[in-house]
Amino acid sequence: MLPSRWDREMPGEPRLVGRRSVKPLAVVALMLAVLLTACGDDDDGGGQEAAGKPVRGGEVTALLGVGYAGTWPAGLDPATNTNGAANQHLMTSIFGQLFQLGTDGKVVPTLARGWDYAPDAKSVRIFLRKGVKFTDGAPFDAATVEWHFKRMLESDCTCAPPWGPLVESVTSEGDDTVEISFKVPYGAAINSFIVSNVNWVASRRSLERMGERAFRLKPVGAGPFKVVSNKLSNELVLERNPNYFEKGKPYLDKLTFKTTGGDQAALQAIQAGQAQVYDNLSTPTLIDQVSEDPNLQVTQHLSTSPYVLQLNTAAPPFDNKKAREAIYYATDTEAIRTNLFKNKYETTQSFTGPGGLFHHQKVPGYRTHDLEKAKQLVRDLGGLKVTLGTIKVLIAEQTIRALQTQWEEAGMDVTIRSYDLPGLIQAFESQKWQAMLQTAGSWDPAGGVGVAFRYMSTAPFSGTHDKKLDGLLNSAAATTDLQERDTRYQAAAKYISDQAYSPFLFAFAPASVVTNNVQAPGLTEPIPAVVVIPTVPWEEVSATSEE
């Protein structure tokens, strides 16, 4: 049977559940047992903590680091938001989600009620939840979702779905069915919806009435919250959607997102009572420190996105395989993992992490640290001059400084740079970059900032331009057979390693820090990350008054 999924609350219709993952659910279960916070029973559909049932009312302020999630300079229209999936918290709270990833590592239909693949996986039908309305009163119907999909496929947003170029047609049937047909089989379509802009459906009525420019500032969706005010890359204030389709939710009356300067500033604000949530704590010493604070809860996210050293193979020096091999041999991953990251994260040799699908820690023939081989290759090349960049986040900047030292020991001349997210996007789009420390991977390699995002020839954030690799990745995403997808992704990982396209370091994941009165999946219960951080279902966030 091909994977299908129907919401359990639809009376009179079959309940078909998609296939389980090959191995990851067992891994996730093991990780859940050793995380910093314990999980309680799911007695209200949201998997809340044993500390008590969620309550209605109250407000929460969540902090977003300026280097990543805390910038949205082009606004929050899914078609024109230049920062894409980095703004997933803002997008999902306003637009909701057709599909979301649960704490059990399974895709759950939300504004959709189910899906069904064709036997040849060349099309997928999406069945919408009936009776849903946008916050402007417009119906959340198939015609609007069809319009939205077509608009997203034509957009330049960095989080457009990876299958966009493969779409043959998008059609609707009746009020509640939308069908996407592909030119070739694509069995990973539903998994790749998560944190893609097709997942965040905008109101056509409001966009056409307001115009795109105004809509970017005050977008309208069918999500749990409505926009009150929006100061770009500074503060977004939201209020409860009283007509949200899920009765009793959202729990909060008010949700505010504020930009903060980084980990230290975020912790100081929370400890001063100025905020209650920060979910991108990546500095290991601060994670250890805050874990001792009795007033705070710390939850380590499930790692799915390894750090990777992307190399631009379209330009010197990394159009030369010897130069790429020198980077492999000069990089001492274990030293960085031990000294900077306190052994918190598992090394990996491919684009998967232990919290996601198809994870295998080792790749046969992978080049590991060998300083003498690195030195010899640099001599053979007559020297090697490299510019290495990363995002402007403290732990990433510390990592490239450590890499600079290691590579210089091998005889390289290394310059390092750091960028805020818009600057990083511009650097990639210029195609003049040489090496970048980034994350690559997702819960499903076909979704989010997955393997295609970093390695497909057609992807703007790719450093490789290899048609054979394109074919391997397309083949892995094509089938609905998870065992076969696993085999094909292993082959792609082996090919990346054999060609020395980019060394992987370790499966990094940040932690959430929240005050004791806050509870929610993705904050106090781990959810596998789809783009560095998990997608928090903000309708399930609850806060009680602190004594």
C-alpha positions as CSV (number, residue, x, y, z in Angstrom):
1,M,0.0,0.0,0.0
2,L,1.3,3.5,-0.8
3,P,1.5,6.0,2.0
4,S,-1.7,7.8,2.8
5,R,-2.9,9.6,5.9
6,W,-6.4,10.6,7.0
7,D,-7.2,12.6,10.1
8,R,-8.6,10.5,12.9
9,E,-11.5,12.9,13.5
10,M,-13.1,12.5,10.1
11,P,-16.3,10.4,10.6
12,G,-17.3,7.9,8.0
13,E,-14.0,7.9,6.2
14,P,-11.1,5.4,6.4
15,R,-8.2,6.0,8.6
16,L,-5.1,5.1,6.7
17,V,-1.7,5.7,8.3
18,G,1.5,6.2,6.3
19,R,4.4,3.8,6.6
20,R,6.8,4.1,9.4
21,S,10.4,5.2,9.0
22,V,13.1,2.7,8.4
23,K,15.0,3.1,11.6
24,P,14.7,6.7,13.0
25,L,11.6,6.2,15.2
26,A,13.6,3.8,17.4
27,V,16.5,6.3,17.5
28,V,14.1,9.1,18.4
29,A,12.7,7.0,21.2
30,L,16.1,6.4,22.6
31,M,17.0,10.1,22.4
32,L,13.8,11.1,24.1
33,A,14.8,9.0,27.1
34,V,18.0,10.9,27.6
35,L,16.9,14.4,26.9
36,L,17.0,17.1,29.6
37,T,13.3,17.2,30.1
38,A,10.8,14.4,30.5
39,C,7.8,13.9,28.3
40,G,4.3,13.5,29.6
41,D,1.2,11.8,28.3
42,D,-0.6,13.3,25.3
43,D,-4.0,13.9,26.9
44,D,-5.1,16.9,24.9
45,G,-3.8,16.1,21.4
46,G,-0.7,18.2,22.0
47,G,1.6,16.0,24.1
48,Q,1.9,18.4,26.9
49,E,4.1,17.9,29.9
50,A,3.2,16.0,33.0
51,A,3.3,19.3,34.9
52,G,-0.4,19.8,34.1
53,K,-2.9,20.4,31.4
54,P,-2.6,23.5,29.2
55,V,-4.6,26.4,30.2
56,R,-6.4,29.2,28.2
57,G,-5.2,32.7,28.4
58,G,-2.1,34.6,29.1
59,E,0.7,35.8,26.8
60,V,4.2,34.8,25.8
61,T,7.2,36.7,24.4
62,A,9.5,34.6,22.3
63,L,13.0,35.7,21.4
64,L,14.6,35.2,17.9
65,G,18.3,35.5,17.3
66,V,19.2,38.4,15.0
67,G,21.6,36.2,13.0
68,Y,19.0,33.7,11.9
69,A,15.3,33.7,12.8
70,G,15.2,37.3,14.0
71,T,15.3,39.0,10.6
72,W,12.4,39.4,8.1
73,P,13.4,42.5,6.0
74,A,11.0,41.7,3.1
75,G,8.0,41.0,5.3
76,L,6.0,37.8,5.8
77,D,4.2,37.1,2.5
78,P,5.1,33.4,1.8
79,A,5.9,34.3,-1.8
80,T,8.3,37.2,-1.1
81,N,9.8,36.5,2.3
82,T,13.5,36.4,1.5
83,N,14.5,34.5,4.7
84,G,12.1,31.6,4.1
85,A,12.2,28.8,6.5
86,A,14.3,30.7,9.0
87,N,11.1,32.6,9.8
88,Q,9.1,29.4,10.3
89,H,7.8,30.5,13.8
90,L,6.3,33.7,12.4
91,M,4.9,32.0,9.4
92,T,3.2,29.0,11.1
93,S,1.7,31.2,13.8
94,I,0.0,33.4,11.2
95,F,-0.8,30.9,8.4
96,G,-0.9,27.6,10.3
97,Q,0.2,24.5,8.5
98,L,-1.3,22.1,6.0
99,F,1.0,19.5,7.5
100,Q,3.2,19.5,10.6
101,L,5.8,17.2,12.2
102,G,4.8,15.7,15.5
103,T,6.9,14.7,18.5
104,D,6.7,11.1,17.4
105,G,8.5,11.9,14.1
106,K,5.4,11.5,12.0
107,V,3.8,14.0,9.6
108,V,0.3,15.1,10.8
109,P,-2.3,16.7,8.7
110,T,-3.5,20.0,10.3
111,L,-5.3,22.4,8.0
112,A,-5.3,19.4,5.6
113,R,-7.1,16.3,6.8
114,G,-5.2,13.8,4.7
115,W,-3.4,12.9,1.5
116,D,-3.1,10.1,-1.0
117,Y,-0.4,9.3,-3.6
118,A,-1.2,7.8,-7.0
119,P,0.1,4.2,-7.5
120,D,3.0,5.5,-9.6
121,A,3.8,8.4,-7.2
122,K,3.4,10.9,-10.1
123,S,0.6,12.7,-8.3
124,V,-0.6,13.4,-4.8
125,R,-4.1,14.5,-3.7
126,I,-4.4,16.7,-0.7
127,F,-7.7,16.7,1.2
128,L,-8.5,19.9,3.0
129,R,-10.3,20.2,6.4
130,K,-13.8,21.4,5.8
131,G,-15.4,24.5,7.3
132,V,-12.0,26.3,7.9
133,K,-11.9,30.1,7.3
134,F,-9.2,32.6,7.0
135,T,-9.2,35.3,9.6
136,D,-10.7,37.7,7.1
137,G,-13.7,35.3,6.8
138,A,-12.8,34.0,3.4
139,P,-13.2,30.2,2.9
140,F,-10.1,28.0,3.1
141,D,-11.1,26.1,0.0
142,A,-9.5,24.1,-2.8
143,A,-9.6,27.0,-5.3
144,T,-7.6,29.2,-2.9
145,V,-5.1,26.5,-2.1
146,E,-4.6,25.8,-5.8
147,W,-4.0,29.5,-6.4
148,H,-1.6,29.6,-3.5
149,F,0.4,26.6,-4.7
150,K,0.8,28.1,-8.2
151,R,1.9,31.4,-6.7
152,M,4.5,29.8,-4.5
153,L,5.9,27.7,-7.4
154,E,6.4,30.9,-9.3
155,S,8.0,32.8,-6.4
156,D,11.7,33.3,-5.7
157,C,11.4,32.5,-2.0
158,T,14.3,30.5,-0.7
159,C,11.8,28.0,0.8
160,A,10.0,27.2,-2.4
161,P,9.4,23.4,-2.4
162,P,12.3,21.3,-3.9
163,W,9.8,19.6,-6.3
164,G,8.7,22.9,-7.9
165,P,10.6,22.3,-11.2
166,L,9.0,18.8,-11.4
167,V,5.4,19.9,-11.3
168,E,3.3,19.2,-14.3
169,S,0.0,20.7,-13.1
170,V,-1.9,21.8,-10.0
171,T,-5.7,21.4,-10.1
172,S,-8.6,21.5,-7.7
173,E,-11.7,19.4,-7.4
174,G,-14.7,20.6,-5.5
175,D,-14.1,22.6,-2.3
176,D,-11.7,20.3,-0.5
177,T,-9.4,18.5,-2.9
178,V,-6.2,19.7,-4.6
179,E,-4.0,17.5,-6.8
180,I,-0.4,18.1,-7.7
181,S,0.9,16.1,-10.7
182,F,4.6,15.6,-11.4
183,K,6.5,15.0,-14.5
184,V,8.3,12.2,-12.8
185,P,7.5,10.2,-9.6
186,Y,8.0,12.1,-6.4
187,G,7.2,10.1,-3.3
188,A,8.7,12.7,-0.8
189,A,6.2,15.5,-1.6
190,I,4.2,15.5,1.6
191,N,7.3,15.2,3.8
192,S,8.9,18.2,2.0
193,F,5.9,20.4,2.6
194,I,7.1,21.1,6.1
195,V,8.7,24.6,6.3
196,S,8.2,25.1,2.6
197,N,6.1,28.1,1.6
198,V,3.4,25.9,0.1
199,N,2.6,24.8,3.6
200,W,1.7,28.4,4.7
201,V,-1.5,29.3,2.8
202,A,-2.2,33.0,2.4
203,S,-5.7,34.5,2.0
204,R,-6.2,35.5,-1.7
205,R,-9.0,37.8,-0.7
206,S,-6.9,39.9,1.6
207,L,-3.9,39.9,-0.6
208,E,-5.9,41.2,-3.6
209,R,-7.7,43.8,-1.5
210,M,-4.6,45.0,0.3
211,G,-2.0,44.7,-2.4
212,E,1.3,42.8,-2.0
213,R,3.1,45.6,-0.3
214,A,0.6,46.0,2.5
215,F,0.1,42.3,2.8
216,R,3.8,41.7,3.5
217,L,3.5,43.8,6.6
218,K,0.1,42.5,7.8
219,P,-0.4,39.1,6.2
220,V,-3.6,37.1,6.7
221,G,-3.9,33.4,7.0
222,A,-5.9,30.7,8.7
223,G,-3.5,30.1,11.5
224,P,-3.9,30.3,15.3
225,F,-3.0,34.0,15.5
226,K,-3.7,37.4,13.7
227,V,-1.2,40.2,13.2
228,V,-1.6,43.2,15.4
229,S,1.7,45.0,14.5
230,N,4.8,44.2,12.5
231,K,8.1,46.0,12.9
232,L,10.3,44.4,10.3
233,S,13.3,42.4,11.8
234,N,12.4,43.8,15.2
235,E,9.0,42.8,16.7
236,L,5.9,41.0,15.6
237,V,2.8,41.2,17.9
238,L,0.0,38.7,17.4
239,E,-3.4,38.1,19.0
240,R,-5.5,35.0,19.3
241,N,-7.6,34.0,16.3
242,P,-11.0,33.4,18.0
243,N,-12.2,31.4,15.0
244,Y,-9.3,29.0,14.7
245,F,-10.6,25.7,13.4
246,E,-9.4,23.6,16.4
247,K,-11.7,24.2,19.3
248,G,-10.1,25.6,22.4
249,K,-6.9,26.6,20.6
250,P,-4.7,28.6,20.6
251,Y,-4.3,28.7,24.3
252,L,-2.5,32.0,24.4
253,D,-4.3,35.4,24.0
254,K,-1.2,37.1,22.8
255,L,2.1,36.0,21.3
256,T,5.0,38.4,20.7
257,F,8.2,37.7,18.8
258,K,11.2,39.9,19.5
259,T,14.6,40.0,17.9
260,T,17.6,39.6,20.3
261,G,21.3,39.9,19.8
262,G,22.2,36.3,20.5
263,D,22.4,33.6,23.2
264,Q,23.7,35.7,26.0
265,A,21.3,38.5,25.5
266,A,18.4,36.1,25.2
267,L,19.2,34.4,28.5
268,Q,19.6,37.8,30.3
269,A,16.2,38.9,29.0
270,I,14.5,35.7,30.1
271,Q,16.1,35.8,33.5
272,A,15.0,39.4,33.9
273,G,11.4,38.4,33.1
274,Q,11.3,40.2,29.8
275,A,10.6,37.1,27.8
276,Q,9.6,33.4,28.3
277,V,10.9,31.5,25.3
278,Y,14.2,31.2,23.3
279,D,14.6,28.1,21.2
280,N,17.9,28.5,19.4
281,L,20.5,28.3,22.3
282,S,23.6,26.9,20.6
283,T,26.5,27.9,23.0
284,P,27.3,24.7,24.8
285,T,28.7,26.4,28.0
286,L,25.5,28.4,28.3
287,I,23.3,25.3,27.8
288,D,25.2,23.7,30.7
289,Q,24.9,26.9,32.8
290,V,21.2,27.4,32.3
291,S,20.4,23.7,32.9
292,E,21.2,24.4,36.5
293,D,18.7,27.2,36.8
294,P,15.6,25.9,38.7
295,N,13.4,28.6,37.2
296,L,14.0,27.4,33.6
297,Q,13.4,24.4,31.5
298,V,16.0,23.3,28.9
299,T,15.2,20.9,26.1
300,Q,17.8,19.6,23.6
301,H,16.3,19.4,20.1
302,L,16.6,16.3,18.1
303,S,19.6,16.7,15.7
304,T,18.8,16.4,12.0
305,S,21.0,19.1,10.4
306,P,24.8,18.4,10.4
307,Y,27.3,21.1,10.1
308,V,28.9,20.9,6.6
309,L,31.8,22.7,4.9
310,Q,30.3,23.6,1.5
311,L,32.8,24.0,-1.2
312,N,32.1,25.9,-4.4
313,T,33.2,23.5,-7.1
314,A,32.3,25.9,-9.9
315,A,35.2,28.2,-9.3
316,P,38.8,28.0,-8.1
317,P,40.3,26.6,-5.9
318,F,37.6,24.0,-5.3
319,D,37.0,23.1,-8.9
320,N,40.2,21.1,-8.3
321,K,39.5,17.8,-6.5
322,K,42.9,17.9,-4.8
323,A,42.0,21.2,-3.1
324,R,38.8,19.7,-1.8
325,E,40.6,16.6,-0.5
326,A,43.1,19.0,1.3
327,I,40.1,20.5,3.2
328,Y,38.9,17.0,4.2
329,Y,42.3,16.0,5.5
330,A,43.0,19.3,7.2
331,T,39.7,19.3,9.2
332,D,39.9,17.8,12.7
333,T,36.2,17.4,13.5
334,E,36.8,15.6,16.8
335,A,38.9,18.5,18.1
336,I,36.2,21.0,17.3
337,R,33.4,18.7,18.7
338,T,35.3,18.1,21.9
339,N,36.7,21.6,22.6
340,L,33.9,23.8,21.4
341,F,30.8,21.6,21.6
342,K,31.7,19.6,24.7
343,N,31.0,16.3,22.9
344,K,27.3,17.1,22.8
345,Y,26.7,16.1,19.2
346,E,27.5,12.9,17.2
347,T,29.9,13.1,14.3
348,T,28.4,12.2,11.0
349,Q,29.8,11.7,7.5
350,S,26.7,12.6,5.5
351,F,23.7,14.9,5.3
352,T,21.6,13.0,8.0
353,G,21.4,13.3,11.8
354,P,20.2,10.9,14.5
355,G,16.9,12.6,14.9
356,G,15.8,12.2,11.2
357,L,15.1,9.6,8.5
358,F,17.7,7.5,6.8
359,H,20.6,8.2,9.3
360,H,23.8,6.3,9.0
361,Q,26.8,7.8,10.9
362,K,29.5,6.4,8.7
363,V,30.2,6.5,4.9
364,P,32.6,3.9,3.4
365,G,35.8,5.5,2.2
366,Y,35.2,8.8,3.9
367,R,38.4,10.9,4.2
368,T,39.2,11.8,7.9
369,H,41.7,14.1,9.5
370,D,45.3,13.5,8.3
371,L,47.5,16.5,8.6
372,E,50.4,15.2,6.7
373,K,48.2,14.3,3.7
374,A,46.7,17.8,3.9
375,K,50.2,19.4,3.9
376,Q,51.3,17.3,0.9
377,L,48.2,18.2,-1.1
378,V,48.8,21.9,-0.4
379,R,52.4,21.6,-1.5
380,D,51.3,19.8,-4.7
381,L,48.9,22.6,-5.4
382,G,51.6,25.2,-4.9
383,G,49.7,26.7,-2.0
384,L,46.0,27.1,-1.3
385,K,44.2,30.4,-0.5
386,V,40.7,30.1,0.9
387,T,37.9,32.4,2.1
388,L,35.7,30.7,4.6
389,G,32.3,32.2,5.6
390,T,29.4,31.4,7.9
391,I,26.3,33.0,9.5
392,K,26.8,35.6,12.2
393,V,26.1,33.3,15.1
394,L,28.6,33.0,18.0
395,I,29.2,29.3,17.9
396,A,29.5,29.3,14.1
397,E,32.0,32.1,14.2
398,Q,34.0,30.2,16.8
399,T,33.9,27.1,14.6
400,I,35.3,28.9,11.6
401,R,38.1,30.4,13.7
402,A,39.0,26.9,14.8
403,L,38.9,25.7,11.2
404,Q,41.1,28.7,10.2
405,T,43.7,27.5,12.7
406,Q,43.6,23.9,11.5
407,W,43.8,24.7,7.8
408,E,46.7,27.1,8.4
409,E,48.5,24.3,10.1
410,A,48.3,22.5,6.8
411,G,49.9,25.4,5.0
412,M,46.7,27.2,3.7
413,D,46.2,31.0,3.6
414,V,42.7,31.4,5.2
415,T,40.5,34.4,5.5
416,I,37.2,34.2,7.5
417,R,34.0,36.1,7.2
418,S,30.6,36.1,8.9
419,Y,27.3,37.4,7.6
420,D,23.8,38.1,8.9
421,L,21.2,36.0,7.1
422,P,20.4,38.5,4.3
423,G,24.1,39.0,3.6
424,L,24.7,35.3,3.6
425,I,22.0,34.8,1.0
426,Q,23.5,37.5,-1.1
427,A,26.9,35.9,-0.9
428,F,25.5,32.6,-2.2
429,E,23.6,34.3,-4.9
430,S,26.7,36.1,-6.1
431,Q,28.2,32.7,-6.8
432,K,31.6,34.1,-5.9
433,W,32.0,32.4,-2.5
434,Q,34.6,29.7,-1.9
435,A,33.8,27.8,1.3
436,M,30.9,28.1,3.8
437,L,30.2,26.5,7.1
438,Q,26.5,25.7,7.0
439,T,23.9,23.2,8.1
440,A,22.7,20.6,5.6
441,G,19.9,18.2,6.2
442,S,16.4,17.9,7.6
443,W,14.2,15.4,9.2
444,D,13.6,14.1,5.7
445,P,16.6,14.9,3.4
446,A,14.1,15.9,0.7
447,G,12.6,18.7,2.8
448,G,13.6,21.9,4.5
449,V,17.3,22.8,4.1
450,G,17.8,19.3,2.9
451,V,20.3,17.6,0.7
452,A,18.9,19.0,-2.5
453,F,19.0,22.6,-1.1
454,R,22.8,22.2,-0.7
455,Y,23.7,19.9,-3.5
456,M,21.4,20.1,-6.5
457,S,22.8,21.8,-9.6
458,T,19.7,24.0,-9.8
459,A,19.7,25.1,-6.2
460,P,21.0,28.7,-5.5
461,F,22.6,27.5,-2.2
462,S,24.5,24.6,-3.8
463,G,28.2,24.4,-4.3
464,T,28.0,21.3,-6.6
465,H,27.0,21.1,-10.2
466,D,27.0,17.4,-11.0
467,K,24.2,15.9,-13.0
468,K,25.0,12.4,-11.7
469,L,24.5,13.6,-8.2
470,D,21.3,15.3,-9.3
471,G,20.1,12.0,-10.6
472,L,20.9,10.2,-7.4
473,L,19.0,12.7,-5.3
474,N,16.0,12.8,-7.6
475,S,15.9,9.0,-7.5
476,A,15.9,8.9,-3.7
477,A,13.0,11.4,-3.5
478,A,11.0,9.7,-6.2
479,T,10.0,6.5,-4.5
480,T,7.5,6.0,-1.7
481,D,9.3,2.9,-0.5
482,L,11.3,4.1,2.6
483,Q,13.7,1.1,2.5
484,E,14.6,2.0,-1.1
485,R,14.9,5.7,-0.3
486,D,17.3,4.7,2.5
487,T,19.5,2.7,0.0
488,R,19.5,5.5,-2.6
489,Y,20.4,8.2,0.0
490,Q,23.3,6.0,1.1
491,A,24.5,5.9,-2.5
492,A,24.3,9.7,-2.8
493,A,26.2,10.2,0.5
494,K,28.9,7.8,-0.8
495,Y,29.1,9.7,-4.1
496,I,29.5,13.1,-2.3
497,S,32.3,11.5,-0.2
498,D,34.0,9.9,-3.2
499,Q,34.1,13.2,-5.1
500,A,35.2,15.1,-2.0
501,Y,32.4,17.7,-2.5
502,S,32.1,18.8,1.1
503,P,33.2,17.4,4.6
504,F,30.6,17.0,7.3
505,L,31.4,17.7,10.9
506,F,28.7,16.7,13.4
507,A,24.9,16.7,13.8
508,F,24.4,20.0,15.5
509,A,21.1,21.0,17.2
510,P,20.4,23.9,19.5
511,A,18.3,23.8,22.7
512,S,15.1,25.5,23.9
513,V,15.0,27.5,27.1
514,V,11.6,28.4,28.5
515,T,10.4,29.6,31.9
516,N,8.7,27.0,34.1
517,N,5.2,28.3,33.4
518,V,5.5,27.5,29.6
519,Q,4.8,24.2,28.0
520,A,4.5,23.0,24.4
521,P,5.7,20.4,21.9
522,G,8.9,21.7,20.3
523,L,9.7,23.7,23.4
524,T,9.4,21.4,26.4
525,E,9.0,18.3,24.3
526,P,11.5,17.6,21.5
527,I,10.4,17.5,17.9
528,P,12.9,16.6,15.2
529,A,14.2,19.7,13.5
530,V,13.4,20.4,9.9
531,V,15.5,23.5,9.5
532,V,18.0,23.6,12.4
533,I,15.2,24.2,14.9
534,P,11.9,22.4,15.2
535,T,8.6,23.8,14.0
536,V,6.7,24.7,17.1
537,P,2.9,24.3,16.9
538,W,2.2,27.7,18.5
539,E,-1.5,26.9,18.9
540,E,-0.4,24.4,21.6
541,V,1.9,26.7,23.6
542,S,0.4,27.3,27.0
543,A,1.5,29.7,29.8
544,T,0.3,30.0,33.4
545,S,0.8,32.9,35.7
546,E,3.9,32.5,37.8
547,E,3.4,32.6,41.6
